[in-house]
């Protein structure tokens, strides 16, 4: 056991935890003022609900010894998860540190889904869906990719920090949920102006900061691989934000927006997530720039599809993660990570299998879970509540109170 590695992973876990409040600010700033509290709650409740479920059952299903598709029950209730080392999972840190680090990934993944369904989803339905989804959808995919016995892991699929497990998994569910719920009421345009741009920029900054732990900590040791992952987690989003901002400035609007820079950075972070520990910093610049342009294109053309993915979760997380996962198969280098692979057509094919399998698994099962939840409680808020805002209807709180109301 290495105390330095343990400290590094524990600090990284704290950085990843910060990403969920960061996501709450990012999403909260992008919606209308009458829905900001409700939108932020959809992220924050995952910290509570998924954390409890992870300790009780999900960690065991994801990482306990089991079969190729799902783990076993050895770690239910965190039984036997303590200061010992499990060499197959993390050879130099306590089992409990690895479990905690992975818990933060499980927390933020369903929170990402909420961006597609804000301003119309009921909190009761969302909580029930997230609880079921964390067990039925997330835990198996985490096992496939990261557990030693997982079938994608055995196949040689590369996903350093969650391109498939986190972002494609969440994006597929988000797209299906948005289609099932339908469009928001009363919108004159396919999207709305962000009510608080500084909130969104603050949220993006917190995400970028926390993402250093998200990707860097996935090395599970304070070593050269972590240094590569940290570096790539700066350069890829920098290139993506620049590409997005320059495209706005010179190709589309003649202006460079704060939301565009923030969204571009997030797209770059998403794209580099599967590749962070397998590519060089120079390759991360290329990957980030391509991700920024790809996600910007998807955001601009999404309204033509008639799908109200409110905050463009699929256009950013789905598109950028798919690009990142596939290009990992091209840009990966064993000079960076000897335990990885060099880019090849064969590796690209393996990466494609992981992407397609995750989309199908998450998309189909998410649809089934939504239908099951709808038998228990309505998925969508009443039209009157939707028009007046879900802050009061669903949370009983408001972000902003006028001077007269405060008297």
N, C-alpha and C positions, 0 to 999 in steps of 0.2 A: 504494500500500500504506500502511495506517495502523497505526502501531505500537500505538496504544491499542486498536484493534479486535483486533489480533493477540494482545495480552496478555490481553484479555478472553476471547477464545475459548479460549486455552490454559488459563487458570484454570478456565473453565467445563468443559473436558474433564476436568480433575482432579476437579472436583466430581461429574461424572457417573460417573467411575471409582469414587468413594467409594460410590456407590449400590449397587454389587454386593456388597461386604462388608456394607453396611447391610442389604441384602436377606437375606444369609446369617444375620445376627443375628435379623432379624425372623422368618424362617421357622424358624430353629433354636430360638427360644424357644417357638414354638407347638406343636412336636411333643413326643413323649415322650422322656424322658432317655436311653433306650437307642438313639435314632436321631438325636441332635442333631449329631454329627460328620458322619455320612453326609449329612444334610440340608444342612449348611453347605458340604460339598464339592461338592454339586450346583450351587451358585452359583459357588463359587470356580473350579471347573474351566473354567467358561465364559470367565473372564478369560484363561486360558491358551490353550485350544483355539480359541475364536472369534477371539481376537486374531491368532493365526497364520494362520487361514483368511482373515481380512479382508485381511491384507497380501498373501497369495498370490493370491487370486482374487475374493473377495466384493466388495471395494470396486470393482473394475473392473466386475463385473456390475451393481452398483448405480448407479454414477455415470459410467462411461466413455461417450462418445458411442455411441449404438446406436439401437435401434428404440423403438417405443412400449411394449414389454412387458419388455425386458431390455437391459442395457447391453452394451458390446462388450468387447474384450480389450486395449484400449490401455494400461490401468493394471495389468495382471497383474504381480505381483511388485513393485508400486508403481513400475513403470517410468515415468519422467517426472513423478513426483509429488515436488515439491521446493519451492523458495522462490518459484516463479513464481505468478502470479495466473491463475485461470480465472474469467473474469468471469461466465459463466453460472451458476457455482456459488456463489462468494463473491468479490465484486468488490474487497474491501479487505484481504484476509488471504492469507497464503501457502496454496498448494494443500495442502501437508503439514499445516497447522493444521486445515483443513476436514476432511481425511481422518481425522486423529486424533480430532477431535470426533465424527465420525460412527461411528468405531470403537467408542466407548463405548456408543452406542445398540445396535449389533449385539451387543455383549457381554451387556448386561443382558436383552435380549429373551428369548433361550432360557432364561436363568436363571429368569425368571418362571414358565415352564412347570413347573418342578420342584415348585412348591408343590402342584400337583394330584396328584402321584404319589409323594410322599415316603412313607417307611416301608414301601415294597414294591418299588421299581424297582431293577434291577441297574445298577451304575455302568457296566459295559461296554456294555450296551444303550443307556443314556442318552448316553454319549459318542458312540457311533456315530450315534445319532439326531440329536443336536445338530449334529454336523459336517455331516451331509447337509442338515438343515433350514436351517442358516445359508446354504447355497448355493442350495438348490432353492426354498425358501419365502421367507426373509427378503429376500434380495438383490433378487428381482423386485418385491416389494411396495414396498421402498424406492425402486426405480427408477420405479415407477408414480406415486408420490406426490411425490417430491422431485427427481427428475431433470428437467431442462427438457423433454425429449422424452417423458416418461412420460404414459400416456394419461389417468390421473386428474389429473395436473398440467395437462395441456392442456385438460381438461374444466372446470377451475376449482375442483376439490375443495380444501378448506382443511384442512390438518393441520399446525399450527405446529410441533409437537415430537414427534409420534408417537402420536396417539390410535389411528389405524388401523395404522400401520407397526409400532408396538411392542405396544400393549396389546390391541387386537382380534386382531392376528396371533397373539400368544402365548396369549390366552384361548381361541381356537378350538382351537389345538393341545392346550392343557391339558385342555379338556373331552373331546376325542376320546381322548387318552391315558388319562385316568381311566376312561372307559368301557371301553376295550380291556383295561386291566389288571384291572378289577374291584375289588371292595371289599377293604379290609384284613381280615386274619384276626383273630378274637378280640375284635372290638369289641362291647361291650355296648350302646353308643349310637352314633349316626351320627357323632359327633365325640368328641375327647378333650380333656381339660383341658390347657392349655399347661403345660409343665414348668417354664418360667422366664419369668415375666411381665416382669421387668426387661430380659431379653435382647430381648424383642419390642418393648418401648417404646424401648430404645436403638436398635434397628434402624429403627424408624419415624422416630426423630429424625434418624438419619443419612440416611435416604431423603429426608426433607423438606429437609434442608440441601443435599444433593446435587441435589435436584430444581430448586433455584434455578438451577443451571447447566444442567440438562437443558432447562428451558423458556427461561430468560433467555438462555442462550448461543445458542439457536436463532435469535435476531435476527442473529447473525453480525457484530455491531458493537456498540460501547459507545454506544448512542444512546437516544432516547426510547422506541423500540419495546422495547428491552431493559428499560427501566424499567417499562413496562406489564407485560411478561411476568413480571418479578421480583415486582411488586406482586400480580398475579393469583395467582402461585404461593404467596403467603402467605395471601391472603384466602379463596380457594376451599377449601383444606383446613381453615382455621380454621372456616369455616362448616359444613363437612361433619362435622368432629369434634364440634362443638357440637350439631348436629342429631342425630347418632348417640347422643351421650352423654345428651342430654335425652330422647330417645325411650326409651332404656333406663331412665332414672330415673323418668319420669312415666307411660310407657305399658306397659312390659313387666315389669321386674324390681324397680323401686323402688331400684335401685342403679346407679351410674355406674362402669363398669369401665375399667381401664387399657387392656385389649385393645380394648374398644369405641372409646375415644378414638383409639387408634393406627390401628385399622382404618378409622375414619371419615376420619381425616386422609389415609390412603393413597387412599381412594375419591375424595376431593376433588382430590388431586394428579392422579390418573388422569383425572378428568373434565375438568380445566382444561387438560390437556396439548395437545389439539388446538386449544383456543380461546385459549391464553395471549396470543398476539400479535394477536388480532382483537377482543377484547371489553374493556369498561371494568371497573375494579375493582368497581363496584357490581353489574354483571352477574355477575362471578365469585362474589360472595357468594350470589346466587340459584342459580347453577349448582352451587356446592359443597354448599349445603343440600339441593338436590334429589338430588344424587349420594349424599350420606350416607344419606338416607332410602331411596333406591332400592336401594343395596347392602345395607343392613341388612335390608330386606324380603327380598331374594334370599337372604341368608345364613340367615335364619330358615326360609324355605320350601324351600331346597335339599334337605334330607334327605327330604322327601316324594317327590322324584323318584327316590330310590334310587341316586343317583350319589355315589360317594365321591371328590369333589373335596376332597382332604384339608384344604387350607388356604383353600378357597373362592376360588381364583384367578378362576374365571369370575364368581362373584357380585360380586367387587370389581372386577377389571380388565375383564372383559367387559361387565358391566352399566354401570359408570361410564364406560368409554370409549365405549360405544355412545351413552349419553345425552349425553356431552360432544361427540362428533362431530356428532350430529344437532342439538343446541342451538347449536352453532357456526353452523349454517345459519340460525338464528333471531336470535341475539344479536350476530353479527358487525357491526362498524361500520367504515366507511372513515375515520371521524374518528380511530380508533385506528391503523389501518394502511391507508394509501392504496393499497397493492398488494393488499389483500384485497378484500372486498365487503361490501355491506350485507345484513343478513338479509332473506330473502325465501323464498317458496314454491319458487321455482326453485332457489335455493341449497340449501334443505333437501332437495330431490330429488337434487341432485348429491351431497350428503353421504351420503344413503341409498344411492346407487349404490356409493360407496366402501366403506361399511360392509358391504354385502351381498357385494360382490366379494371383500373380504378374508376374510370368514368362510368363503365357499365355497372359495376358493383354499387357505387355510391348513388348513381342516378336512379337505378331500378329500386333499390331498397329504400332510398329516401322517399320516393313516390309511395311505396307501400306503407311506410311509417306515417306519412301525412294522411293517407286515407284512414288508417287506424285511429290516429289522433282525432280526425274529424268526426268519428263516431262517438267520441267522448265529449268533445267541446268544439265549438266553431273555430276555424282557423283565422277568420277575418273579422275585424271589428265592424260594428254597425256603421252604416253610411253616415249617419248624423255625427257619431263620434269621430269618424275619419275626417269629416269636413271641419269640425271644430278643433280637432287636434287630440292626439292620444295621450298627451302629458297629463291632462286632468282625468280623462276617461279611464286610462289604464294605470297611471301612477299616482293620481291624486296630488300632483305637484306641478309646478311650472318653473321654467328656468328664469323667466323675466316677469316682474310685477311692476305695474305702473305706479307712479307716485300716489295717485288717488287710492289705489287698492292697498297700499302699504299703511294707510292711515288707520 
